[in-house]
Amino acid sequence: MNRLILILILTLNFQSWTKADDIRDFQIEGMSVGDNLLDHFSKEEINKRDIFYYPKSKKFVGISFANQNF
């Protein structure tokens, strides 16, 4: 029982707790949440991509850039 408690305490002490002040602190390849797509691509590049609308709202759209050369 003592070993179990020791292992549990050591495991919890050596964990890395990740905290961010704002979701915009996280970036993937220079893009962050809330960025404008026009900051990264031109209108012509965006219009050439596959656009799909979400079922309940036409306010938000999805654009697929997968497996295509920019």
C-alpha positions as CSV (number, residue, x, y, z in Angstrom):
1,M,0.0,0.0,0.0
2,N,2.9,2.4,0.8
3,R,4.4,1.8,-2.6
4,L,1.2,2.6,-4.3
5,I,0.9,5.8,-2.5
6,L,4.5,6.7,-3.2
7,I,4.1,5.9,-6.9
8,L,0.9,8.0,-7.1
9,I,2.6,11.0,-5.3
10,L,5.7,10.8,-7.5
11,T,3.6,10.6,-10.7
12,L,1.5,13.6,-9.8
13,N,4.5,15.6,-8.8
14,F,6.4,15.1,-12.1
15,Q,3.5,15.9,-14.4
16,S,3.7,18.9,-16.5
17,W,0.7,21.2,-16.1
18,T,0.1,23.2,-19.3
19,K,-1.8,26.4,-18.9
20,A,-2.4,29.2,-21.4
21,D,-3.7,32.7,-20.7
22,D,-5.6,32.8,-24.0
23,I,-6.6,30.2,-26.7
24,R,-4.9,32.4,-29.3
25,D,-1.5,31.5,-27.7
26,F,-1.7,28.1,-29.4
27,Q,-0.5,28.1,-33.0
28,I,-0.3,25.5,-35.7
29,E,2.1,26.4,-38.6
30,G,1.7,30.1,-37.9
31,M,-2.2,30.0,-37.7
32,S,-4.1,30.6,-34.5
33,V,-7.8,30.6,-33.5
34,G,-9.4,33.8,-34.6
35,D,-7.0,34.6,-37.4
36,N,-8.5,35.8,-40.7
37,L,-8.0,33.3,-43.6
38,L,-7.3,36.3,-45.9
39,D,-4.1,36.9,-43.9
40,H,-2.7,33.6,-45.1
41,F,-4.4,33.0,-48.5
42,S,-5.7,35.1,-51.4
43,K,-9.3,35.2,-52.4
44,E,-8.5,33.3,-55.6
45,E,-6.9,30.5,-53.6
46,I,-9.9,30.3,-51.2
47,N,-12.5,30.3,-54.0
48,K,-10.7,27.3,-55.8
49,R,-11.1,25.1,-52.7
50,D,-14.0,22.8,-51.8
51,I,-16.5,24.7,-49.7
52,F,-19.2,23.0,-47.6
53,Y,-21.9,24.5,-45.4
54,Y,-22.8,23.3,-42.0
55,P,-26.3,21.7,-41.9
56,K,-28.1,24.1,-39.6
57,S,-26.4,27.4,-40.4
58,K,-25.0,29.1,-43.5
59,K,-23.1,31.6,-41.3
60,F,-20.1,29.2,-40.9
61,V,-18.4,27.2,-43.7
62,G,-15.7,24.7,-43.9
63,I,-13.0,24.8,-46.5
64,S,-10.8,21.9,-47.4
65,F,-7.1,22.5,-48.1
66,A,-6.0,18.9,-47.6
67,N,-3.5,17.3,-50.1
68,Q,-3.4,20.3,-52.4
69,N,-0.3,22.3,-53.4
70,F,-0.5,26.0,-52.4
